[in-house]
Amino acid sequence: MAEGQSNLQKNLGLMPAMALVIGMVIGSGIFMKSGSVILAAGDSTMALMAWILGGSITLAAGLTVSELGVQIPKTGGLYTYLNEVYGKMWAYLYGWMQTVIYGPATIGALGLYFSSLLLPFFGISEEFKLPIAVGSVFFMTAVNCLGTKYGGFIQTVATIGKLIPIALIVVVGLWKGNGQILGMTSGVTPPLGMGAAILATLWAYDGWVGVSFVAGEMKNPAKQLPKAIVFGLGIVMLAYLAMNMAIMHVLPAAEIAALGKMAASTTAGLLFGEMGGKIISIGILVSIFGALNGYILTNGRVPYAMALNEQLPISSFLSKVPKSVGTPVNAMLLEATLATALMIFWDPDSLTDIAMFVMWTFYVSAFIAVFILRKRYPTTKRSYSVPAYPVIPMIAILGAFYIIVSMFMNKPMDAIVAIGITLVGLPIYWFTK
């Protein structure tokens, strides 16, 4: 198990690992989820608590899965871990879920978020929301099909761009705002409860699992990996709390809930005036555009990898890579097409909930895998072990179950659809075998 680590170059230090955590996690959620969280929680105090609890569950999850990254130092991340511990079928279902639900739902949600902010910026009619969202997805897919260097350039620019609006809104909002932050009720609709609020925050915290992919390449993972996760996610949590407190300091809780995904851009307009607000909104649009680019760039590789193993229908078509561009064009177009289908039938917030629901269902099995591996290989020496074992893994497992059950209670149809589409993968798995 652990011996395979010797084949990996251990040249990743603490600061790059922290930057990886922060860069992969901060995306669109910090701008788009303030209204959803406060609406579900019912008041501003419980909304801030949801952000803290969501971050704490994410932190426990990251610390737990990182032990798998050290024990199974192979490429492929969660797919590889599930394959090693549970076998090919469960790993296949994870890949299937990534291909037909998580990837398309995430891409579709980001496309719709981008479109919903672009419309008021240019004064475009609401009826163009879906066409612009679909056009954005296919445009970015086309750019990434031309070669990874183009997508990589966009990602670099977007990473820098997204930090500017966050810093400005936080600093000026907390300085100039005069509203009450704690104890303000949303008063729009009856609250859905903390489960729904935490589920909404998890979209903003999504991306944390990426740090486990590089555990075997860190100089001293036993010391640096937990530090990178704790400090990295700690900085992200502080940024999210500060951002939401700044918005609450400027806008009443009821207005934040009513504005929904427009709360951050509206706050920017109030703080910086019409022109300044537009500049900040551009920064937000750049951040979401970068997140969309990142998911299009990475998610297309999942069906491509499965097609190489002949695990999908029309695998020979999906595994083609034109020599002129060197990218899995057909697999990326499949993801864009599935994203379009989901955008037609679901709103962006439902898409993010569906994506988080199915992903956390598989995360549970990854958390449990830590217990299985420790029992299966009791004498294996680990360069990194999850701290406070078994408390931290149990927090991750209980938090995940809480999220799953809450989704069933609050949005049963979305949960059933997600499970149904995932289970459709079983007969396809048996057929391809």
Kinemage of the C-alpha trace (Angstrom):
@kinemage 1
@onewidth
@group {chain A} dominant
@subgroup {mainchain}
@vectorlist {calphas} color= white
{ca met a 1} P 0.000 0.000 0.000
{ca ala a 2} L 2.238 2.795 1.262
{ca glu a 3} L 5.319 1.584 -0.610
{ca gly a 4} L 4.007 3.082 -3.868
{ca gln a 5} L 4.680 6.533 -2.534
{ca ser a 6} L 8.392 6.131 -3.218
{ca asn a 7} L 7.685 6.487 -6.958
{ca leu a 8} L 6.247 9.958 -6.512
{ca gln a 9} L 8.278 13.162 -6.411
{ca lys a 10} L 7.873 14.789 -3.002
{ca asn a 11} L 8.306 18.438 -3.907
{ca leu a 12} L 5.053 20.074 -2.773
{ca gly a 13} L 5.458 22.365 0.225
{ca leu a 14} L 2.984 23.797 2.722
{ca met a 15} L 2.287 27.122 0.986
{ca pro a 16} L 1.545 25.634 -2.469
{ca ala a 17} L -0.703 23.030 -0.835
{ca met a 18} L -2.612 25.760 1.046
{ca ala a 19} L -2.942 27.764 -2.164
{ca leu a 20} L -4.311 24.646 -3.870
{ca val a 21} L -6.979 24.243 -1.183
{ca ile a 22} L -8.018 27.909 -1.316
{ca gly a 23} L -7.908 28.102 -5.121
{ca met a 24} L -9.976 24.961 -5.658
{ca val a 25} L -12.640 25.815 -3.065
{ca ile a 26} L -13.363 29.517 -3.620
{ca gly a 27} L -15.525 29.772 -6.732
{ca ser a 28} L -19.056 30.966 -7.361
{ca gly a 29} L -20.665 29.950 -4.057
{ca ile a 30} L -19.237 32.856 -2.070
{ca phe a 31} L -21.163 35.248 -4.348
{ca met a 32} L -24.269 33.214 -5.172
{ca lys a 33} L -25.339 31.386 -2.000
{ca ser a 34} L -25.865 34.133 0.614
{ca gly a 35} L -29.565 34.455 -0.236
{ca ser a 36} L -30.204 30.692 -0.394
{ca val a 37} L -28.524 30.047 2.958
{ca ile a 38} L -30.313 32.821 4.867
{ca leu a 39} L -33.649 31.855 3.271
{ca ala a 40} L -33.240 28.228 4.354
{ca ala a 41} L -31.883 29.084 7.829
{ca gly a 42} L -34.580 31.654 8.607
{ca asp a 43} L -32.404 34.346 10.186
{ca ser a 44} L -28.952 35.861 9.918
{ca thr a 45} L -27.521 34.227 13.063
{ca met a 46} L -28.483 30.712 11.960
{ca ala a 47} L -27.234 31.479 8.438
{ca leu a 48} L -23.756 32.321 9.778
{ca met a 49} L -23.927 29.168 11.915
{ca ala a 50} L -24.722 27.155 8.753
{ca trp a 51} L -21.581 28.544 7.095
{ca ile a 52} L -19.525 27.518 10.151
{ca leu a 53} L -21.061 24.015 10.328
{ca gly a 54} L -20.697 23.488 6.572
{ca gly a 55} L -17.037 24.451 6.813
{ca ser a 56} L -16.506 22.211 9.860
{ca ile a 57} L -18.019 19.186 8.083
{ca thr a 58} L -15.866 19.953 5.048
{ca leu a 59} L -12.778 20.233 7.247
{ca ala a 60} L -13.473 16.838 8.867
{ca ala a 61} L -14.084 15.351 5.403
{ca gly a 62} L -10.825 16.743 4.009
{ca leu a 63} L -8.757 15.463 6.934
{ca thr a 64} L -10.360 12.019 6.595
{ca val a 65} L -10.039 11.540 2.828
{ca ser a 66} L -6.424 12.723 2.953
{ca glu a 67} L -5.507 9.510 4.783
{ca leu a 68} L -6.760 7.591 1.737
{ca gly a 69} L -4.590 9.814 -0.449
{ca val a 70} L -1.508 8.767 1.511
{ca gln a 71} L -2.412 5.070 1.724
{ca ile a 72} L -3.381 4.817 -1.975
{ca pro a 73} L -0.937 7.152 -3.746
{ca lys a 74} L -2.285 6.634 -7.265
{ca thr a 75} L -3.782 8.987 -9.809
{ca gly a 76} L -7.553 9.155 -10.106
{ca gly a 77} L -8.514 10.500 -6.689
{ca leu a 78} L -11.776 9.237 -5.235
{ca tyr a 79} L -12.412 6.904 -8.198
{ca thr a 80} L -9.157 5.072 -7.430
{ca tyr a 81} L -9.802 4.946 -3.679
{ca leu a 82} L -13.281 3.440 -4.138
{ca asn a 83} L -11.940 0.941 -6.671
{ca glu a 84} L -9.187 -0.200 -4.281
{ca val a 85} L -11.476 -0.574 -1.268
{ca tyr a 86} L -14.885 -1.571 -2.677
{ca gly a 87} L -14.130 -2.940 -6.126
{ca lys a 88} L -14.876 -1.986 -9.722
{ca met a 89} L -18.668 -1.724 -9.561
{ca trp a 90} L -18.842 0.946 -6.836
{ca ala a 91} L -16.002 2.880 -8.445
{ca tyr a 92} L -17.848 2.647 -11.777
{ca leu a 93} L -21.031 4.047 -10.211
{ca tyr a 94} L -18.993 6.961 -8.856
{ca gly a 95} L -17.574 7.620 -12.319
{ca trp a 96} L -21.048 7.273 -13.846
{ca met a 97} L -22.453 9.734 -11.296
{ca gln a 98} L -19.625 12.171 -12.082
{ca thr a 99} L -20.352 11.839 -15.802
{ca val a 100} L -24.140 12.122 -15.915
{ca ile a 101} L -25.079 14.075 -12.751
{ca tyr a 102} L -22.335 15.867 -10.832
{ca gly a 103} L -20.363 17.225 -13.785
{ca pro a 104} L -23.360 18.327 -15.902
{ca ala a 105} L -25.275 19.683 -12.862
{ca thr a 106} L -22.262 21.708 -11.726
{ca ile a 107} L -21.582 23.056 -15.216
{ca gly a 108} L -25.289 23.813 -15.726
{ca ala a 109} L -25.590 25.646 -12.401
{ca leu a 110} L -22.532 27.778 -13.129
{ca gly a 111} L -23.854 28.580 -16.611
{ca leu a 112} L -27.182 29.717 -15.155
{ca tyr a 113} L -25.491 31.734 -12.388
{ca phe a 114} L -23.303 33.458 -14.956
{ca ser a 115} L -26.296 34.230 -17.151
{ca ser a 116} L -28.415 35.525 -14.260
{ca leu a 117} L -25.708 38.112 -13.406
{ca leu a 118} L -24.994 39.007 -17.027
{ca leu a 119} L -28.627 39.896 -17.835
{ca pro a 120} L -29.020 42.901 -15.464
{ca phe a 121} L -25.446 44.014 -16.172
{ca phe a 122} L -26.333 44.660 -19.815
{ca gly a 123} L -30.078 45.201 -19.294
{ca ile a 124} L -31.006 42.042 -21.221
{ca ser a 125} L -34.489 40.524 -20.925
{ca glu a 126} L -34.996 37.538 -18.604
{ca glu a 127} L -36.194 35.382 -21.510
{ca phe a 128} L -32.584 35.189 -22.750
{ca lys a 129} L -31.322 33.647 -19.488
{ca leu a 130} L -31.330 30.042 -20.727
{ca pro a 131} L -29.932 30.747 -24.232
{ca ile a 132} L -27.068 32.799 -22.758
{ca ala a 133} L -26.345 30.100 -20.165
{ca val a 134} L -26.271 27.381 -22.836
{ca gly a 135} L -24.181 29.592 -25.128
{ca ser a 136} L -21.679 30.259 -22.322
{ca val a 137} L -21.302 26.535 -21.612
{ca phe a 138} L -20.720 25.628 -25.258
{ca phe a 139} L -18.405 28.600 -25.809
{ca met a 140} L -16.196 27.567 -22.894
{ca thr a 141} L -16.360 23.940 -24.043
{ca ala a 142} L -15.184 25.011 -27.497
{ca val a 143} L -12.310 27.011 -25.990
{ca asn a 144} L -11.188 24.033 -23.900
{ca cys a 145} L -11.538 21.701 -26.875
{ca leu a 146} L -8.933 23.792 -28.702
{ca gly a 147} L -6.312 22.899 -26.106
{ca thr a 148} L -5.632 22.963 -22.373
{ca lys a 149} L -3.355 26.000 -22.649
{ca tyr a 150} L -6.355 28.234 -23.429
{ca gly a 151} L -8.404 26.902 -20.513
{ca gly a 152} L -5.360 27.188 -18.262
{ca phe a 153} L -4.866 30.834 -19.175
{ca ile a 154} L -8.516 31.661 -18.399
{ca gln a 155} L -8.183 29.823 -15.073
{ca thr a 156} L -5.142 31.885 -14.068
{ca val a 157} L -6.829 35.209 -14.876
{ca ala a 158} L -10.046 34.164 -13.101
{ca thr a 159} L -8.183 33.070 -9.949
{ca ile a 160} L -6.654 36.523 -9.607
{ca gly a 161} L -9.892 38.278 -10.574
{ca lys a 162} L -12.108 36.554 -8.006
{ca leu a 163} L -10.059 37.726 -5.023
{ca ile a 164} L -10.527 41.420 -5.825
{ca pro a 165} L -14.341 41.678 -5.405
{ca ile a 166} L -14.217 39.530 -2.255
{ca ala a 167} L -11.649 41.792 -0.579
{ca leu a 168} L -13.394 45.021 -1.611
{ca ile a 169} L -16.895 43.947 -0.541
{ca val a 170} L -15.619 42.651 2.813
{ca val a 171} L -13.502 45.688 3.710
{ca val a 172} L -15.876 48.421 2.520
{ca gly a 173} L -19.033 46.567 3.574
{ca leu a 174} L -17.872 46.096 7.175
{ca trp a 175} L -16.569 49.679 7.244
{ca lys a 176} L -19.474 51.552 5.672
{ca gly a 177} L -22.433 49.300 6.488
{ca asn a 178} L -24.652 50.134 9.438
{ca gly a 179} L -27.161 47.281 9.469
{ca gln a 180} L -27.658 44.723 12.234
{ca ile a 181} L -25.811 41.491 11.491
{ca leu a 182} L -27.131 39.020 14.078
{ca gly a 183} L -30.720 38.084 14.902
{ca met a 184} L -32.377 39.436 11.740
{ca thr a 185} L -35.109 37.176 10.334
{ca ser a 186} L -35.520 36.694 6.588
{ca gly a 187} L -39.326 36.747 6.853
{ca val a 188} L -39.858 35.758 3.199
{ca thr a 189} L -41.030 32.144 3.482
{ca pro a 190} L -40.993 29.563 6.302
{ca pro a 191} L -37.390 28.390 6.776
{ca leu a 192} L -36.464 24.975 5.378
{ca gly a 193} L -34.124 24.282 8.296
{ca met a 194} L -30.421 23.981 9.021
{ca gly a 195} L -30.025 20.874 6.883
{ca ala a 196} L -31.038 22.746 3.741
{ca ala a 197} L -28.921 25.750 4.757
{ca ile a 198} L -25.812 23.595 5.308
{ca leu a 199} L -26.423 21.804 1.995
{ca ala a 200} L -26.425 25.202 0.268
{ca thr a 201} L -23.095 26.153 1.897
{ca leu a 202} L -21.467 22.917 0.729
{ca trp a 203} L -21.646 24.128 -2.861
{ca ala a 204} L -19.401 27.010 -1.799
{ca tyr a 205} L -17.026 24.621 -0.004
{ca asp a 206} L -16.953 22.118 -2.887
{ca gly a 207} L -13.533 21.359 -4.365
{ca trp a 208} L -11.817 20.380 -1.109
{ca val a 209} L -11.337 16.756 -2.218
{ca gly a 210} L -8.676 17.874 -4.723
{ca val a 211} L -6.043 18.334 -2.007
{ca ser a 212} L -6.096 14.598 -1.256
{ca phe a 213} L -4.867 13.934 -4.799
{ca val a 214} L -1.442 15.384 -3.974
{ca ala a 215} L -0.928 13.836 -0.526
{ca gly a 216} L 1.693 11.421 -1.858
{ca glu a 217} L 3.660 14.275 -3.441
{ca met a 218} L 4.106 16.436 -0.347
{ca lys a 219} L 7.525 16.791 1.254
{ca asn a 220} L 6.232 15.787 4.675
{ca pro a 221} L 2.533 14.874 4.444
{ca ala a 222} L 2.289 13.782 8.065
{ca lys a 223} L 2.901 17.385 9.163
{ca gln a 224} L 2.062 19.485 6.134
{ca leu a 225} L -1.158 17.886 4.896
{ca pro a 226} L -3.278 18.537 8.015
{ca lys a 227} L -1.798 22.057 8.222
{ca ala a 228} L -2.631 22.769 4.578
{ca ile a 229} L -6.212 21.580 5.069
{ca val a 230} L -6.792 23.273 8.433
{ca phe a 231} L -5.202 26.603 7.462
{ca gly a 232} L -6.496 26.548 3.878
{ca leu a 233} L -10.097 25.747 4.770
{ca gly a 234} L -9.808 28.024 7.806
{ca ile a 235} L -8.954 30.953 5.519
{ca val a 236} L -11.845 29.986 3.215
{ca met a 237} L -14.276 29.834 6.171
{ca leu a 238} L -13.126 33.252 7.403
{ca ala a 239} L -13.538 34.685 3.899
{ca tyr a 240} L -17.067 33.264 3.625
{ca leu a 241} L -18.081 34.498 7.079
{ca ala a 242} L -16.605 37.956 6.454
{ca met a 243} L -18.318 38.179 3.055
{ca asn a 244} L -21.707 37.250 4.473
{ca met a 245} L -21.322 39.555 7.464
{ca ala a 246} L -20.442 42.417 5.104
{ca ile a 247} L -23.551 41.728 2.981
{ca met a 248} L -25.698 41.526 6.143
{ca his a 249} L -24.176 44.793 7.361
{ca val a 250} L -25.388 46.497 4.164
{ca leu a 251} L -28.677 44.724 3.357
{ca pro a 252} L -31.491 43.548 5.674
{ca ala a 253} L -31.822 39.776 5.981
{ca ala a 254} L -35.239 39.791 4.280
{ca glu a 255} L -33.805 41.636 1.289
{ca ile a 256} L -30.850 39.246 1.029
{ca ala a 257} L -33.271 36.312 0.971
{ca ala a 258} L -35.469 38.027 -1.629
{ca leu a 259} L -32.501 38.955 -3.838
{ca gly a 260} L -31.088 35.427 -3.759
{ca lys a 261} L -28.100 35.107 -6.076
{ca met a 262} L -28.190 38.865 -6.775
{ca ala a 263} L -27.393 39.793 -3.144
{ca ala a 264} L -23.617 40.173 -3.610
{ca ser a 265} L -23.854 42.255 -6.791
{ca thr a 266} L -26.588 44.446 -5.246
{ca thr a 267} L -24.365 45.012 -2.207
{ca ala a 268} L -21.520 46.028 -4.530
{ca gly a 269} L -23.786 48.574 -6.248
{ca leu a 270} L -24.810 50.133 -2.924
{ca leu a 271} L -21.234 50.317 -1.653
{ca phe a 272} L -19.452 51.566 -4.750
{ca gly a 273} L -22.158 53.365 -6.712
{ca glu a 274} L -23.381 52.384 -10.157
{ca met a 275} L -19.997 52.451 -11.898
{ca gly a 276} L -18.086 50.905 -8.985
{ca gly a 277} L -20.794 48.283 -8.568
{ca lys a 278} L -20.454 47.352 -12.237
{ca ile a 279} L -16.681 46.955 -11.861
{ca ile a 280} L -17.174 44.645 -8.859
{ca ser a 281} L -19.862 42.755 -10.786
{ca ile a 282} L -17.329 42.203 -13.574
{ca gly a 283} L -15.013 40.650 -10.991
{ca ile a 284} L -17.829 38.360 -9.820
{ca leu a 285} L -18.624 37.402 -13.424
{ca val a 286} L -14.927 36.644 -14.033
{ca ser a 287} L -14.880 34.419 -10.925
{ca ile a 288} L -17.950 32.449 -12.037
{ca phe a 289} L -16.624 32.249 -15.598
{ca gly a 290} L -13.377 30.843 -14.220
{ca ala a 291} L -15.236 28.270 -12.107
{ca leu a 292} L -17.245 27.254 -15.189
{ca asn a 293} L -14.024 26.939 -17.174
{ca gly a 294} L -12.407 24.821 -14.454
{ca tyr a 295} L -15.250 22.325 -14.270
{ca ile a 296} L -15.506 22.053 -18.061
{ca leu a 297} L -11.741 21.520 -18.239
{ca thr a 298} L -11.703 18.733 -15.622
{ca asn a 299} L -15.092 17.002 -15.824
{ca gly a 300} L -14.734 16.053 -19.487
{ca arg a 301} L -11.828 13.817 -18.485
{ca val a 302} L -14.116 11.537 -16.433
{ca pro a 303} L -16.224 10.121 -19.311
{ca tyr a 304} L -13.070 10.046 -21.432
{ca ala a 305} L -11.271 7.875 -18.866
{ca met a 306} L -14.304 5.595 -18.536
{ca ala a 307} L -14.582 5.327 -22.319
{ca leu a 308} L -10.944 4.247 -22.542
{ca asn a 309} L -11.923 1.328 -20.281
{ca glu a 310} L -15.000 0.699 -22.488
{ca gln a 311} L -17.327 1.357 -19.555
{ca leu a 312} L -19.778 3.630 -21.378
{ca pro a 313} L -22.050 3.261 -24.403
{ca ile a 314} L -20.382 4.558 -27.590
{ca ser a 315} L -17.011 4.328 -25.819
{ca ser a 316} L -15.112 4.288 -29.099
{ca phe a 317} L -16.676 7.669 -29.960
{ca leu a 318} L -16.140 9.242 -26.525
{ca ser a 319} L -12.508 8.132 -26.289
{ca lys a 320} L -11.451 9.823 -29.547
{ca val a 321} L -8.844 12.575 -29.220
{ca pro a 322} L -8.228 14.584 -32.415
{ca lys a 323} L -4.491 14.923 -32.997
{ca ser a 324} L -4.878 18.548 -34.030
{ca val a 325} L -6.008 19.644 -30.539
{ca gly a 326} L -5.053 16.783 -28.221
{ca thr a 327} L -8.209 17.070 -26.058
{ca pro a 328} L -11.162 14.667 -25.484
{ca val a 329} L -13.521 16.744 -27.625
{ca asn a 330} L -16.409 14.263 -27.801
{ca ala a 331} L -16.385 13.596 -24.052
{ca met a 332} L -16.415 17.340 -23.313
{ca leu a 333} L -19.296 17.903 -25.750
{ca leu a 334} L -21.220 15.115 -23.991
{ca glu a 335} L -20.886 16.958 -20.670
{ca ala a 336} L -22.048 20.233 -22.260
{ca thr a 337} L -25.053 18.497 -23.827
{ca leu a 338} L -26.075 16.826 -20.552
{ca ala a 339} L -25.620 20.160 -18.751
{ca thr a 340} L -27.978 21.793 -21.263
{ca ala a 341} L -30.630 19.141 -20.627
{ca leu a 342} L -30.417 19.737 -16.864
{ca met a 343} L -30.541 23.529 -17.300
{ca ile a 344} L -33.834 23.221 -19.191
{ca phe a 345} L -35.580 21.338 -16.382
{ca trp a 346} L -33.967 22.634 -13.177
{ca asp a 347} L -33.032 25.979 -11.634
{ca pro a 348} L -29.397 26.561 -10.597
{ca asp a 349} L -29.961 26.170 -6.848
{ca ser a 350} L -31.668 22.790 -7.369
{ca leu a 351} L -28.810 21.713 -9.623
{ca thr a 352} L -26.244 22.549 -6.939
{ca asp a 353} L -28.272 20.624 -4.340
{ca ile a 354} L -28.504 17.590 -6.642
{ca ala a 355} L -24.757 17.746 -7.312
{ca met a 356} L -23.923 17.980 -3.607
{ca phe a 357} L -26.387 15.237 -2.648
{ca val a 358} L -24.948 12.604 -4.985
{ca met a 359} L -21.346 13.620 -4.281
{ca trp a 360} L -21.740 13.411 -0.506
{ca thr a 361} L -23.418 10.016 -0.858
{ca phe a 362} L -20.160 8.713 -2.308
{ca tyr a 363} L -18.096 10.712 0.171
{ca val a 364} L -19.683 8.639 2.967
{ca ser a 365} L -18.229 5.466 1.471
{ca ala a 366} L -14.820 7.172 1.256
{ca phe a 367} L -14.977 8.134 4.951
{ca ile a 368} L -15.925 4.567 5.904
{ca ala a 369} L -13.039 3.285 3.743
{ca val a 370} L -10.570 4.739 6.272
{ca phe a 371} L -11.942 2.328 8.916
{ca ile a 372} L -11.864 -0.577 6.432
{ca leu a 373} L -8.248 0.020 5.417
{ca arg a 374} L -7.077 0.311 9.018
{ca lys a 375} L -8.732 -3.027 9.785
{ca arg a 376} L -7.510 -4.639 6.536
{ca tyr a 377} L -3.891 -3.468 6.973
{ca pro a 378} L -3.384 -3.014 10.742
{ca thr a 379} L 0.424 -3.019 10.550
{ca thr a 380} L 0.797 -0.542 7.661
{ca lys a 381} L 2.843 2.515 8.577
{ca arg a 382} L 1.223 5.748 7.420
{ca ser a 383} L 3.103 8.989 6.838
{ca tyr a 384} L -0.185 10.738 7.606
{ca ser a 385} L -3.092 9.608 9.785
{ca val a 386} L -6.325 11.492 10.291
{ca pro a 387} L -6.005 13.334 13.635
{ca ala a 388} L -8.254 12.469 16.582
{ca tyr a 389} L -9.219 9.132 14.989
{ca pro a 390} L -12.027 7.952 15.083
{ca val a 391} L -13.686 11.246 16.123
{ca ile a 392} L -12.896 13.275 12.975
{ca pro a 393} L -14.016 10.525 10.531
{ca met a 394} L -17.217 10.047 12.544
{ca ile a 395} L -17.949 13.791 12.358
{ca ala a 396} L -17.524 13.573 8.571
{ca ile a 397} L -19.793 10.506 8.355
{ca leu a 398} L -22.515 11.928 10.614
{ca gly a 399} L -22.370 15.283 8.822
{ca ala a 400} L -22.735 13.553 5.454
{ca phe a 401} L -25.704 11.482 6.656
{ca tyr a 402} L -27.314 14.647 8.043
{ca ile a 403} L -26.956 16.301 4.636
{ca ile a 404} L -28.370 13.281 2.773
{ca val a 405} L -31.371 12.909 5.099
{ca ser a 406} L -32.053 16.662 4.989
{ca met a 407} L -32.117 16.566 1.185
{ca phe a 408} L -34.657 13.741 1.279
{ca met a 409} L -36.845 15.700 3.681
{ca asn a 410} L -36.617 19.096 1.979
{ca lys a 411} L -36.330 18.193 -1.715
{ca pro a 412} L -37.446 14.574 -2.058
{ca met a 413} L -38.042 14.682 -5.829
{ca asp a 414} L -34.557 16.054 -6.549
{ca ala a 415} L -33.068 13.343 -4.307
{ca ile a 416} L -35.080 10.577 -6.001
{ca val a 417} L -34.097 11.811 -9.475
{ca ala a 418} L -30.423 11.879 -8.438
{ca ile a 419} L -30.562 8.336 -7.045
{ca gly a 420} L -32.537 7.082 -10.047
{ca ile a 421} L -30.049 8.435 -12.590
{ca thr a 422} L -27.162 6.982 -10.566
{ca leu a 423} L -28.781 3.511 -10.436
{ca val a 424} L -29.356 3.568 -14.203
{ca gly a 425} L -25.603 3.074 -14.358
{ca leu a 426} L -25.888 -0.469 -12.966
{ca pro a 427} L -27.440 -2.170 -16.033
{ca ile a 428} L -25.011 -0.225 -18.234
{ca tyr a 429} L -22.121 -1.511 -16.105
{ca trp a 430} L -23.304 -5.122 -16.466
{ca phe a 431} L -23.888 -4.620 -20.197
{ca thr a 432} L -20.424 -3.196 -20.810
{ca lys a 433} L -18.862 -6.075 -18.855
